[in-house]
């Protein structure tokens, strides 16, 4: 997903172990063909339209990351399902088990 791509790129750029991005910051709502070779600056501007976006790097224990991800996905378990801007997009190195509701 675009969220995973952006979180992974940011993780690598910051030299971090993991990265989360609030889903509400990503607004492009576009589908990109698999054969597309490049993501351009114009694509990034469309996906991340907000000019004021602070990026911080902090030490965070794994159990805190677990709590953040579970809380951010709380609307997903509601019936009917809620799409929430607080849903955290995670990098390619993290896996969240929706059934178990935990980071694996």
Secondary structure, DSSP 8 states (H G I E B T S, - for coil): -HHHHHHHHHHHHHT-S--EEEGGG--------TT-----HHHHHHHS--S----------HHHHHHHHHHHTGGGGSSS----TT-EEE-TT--EETTTTEE-
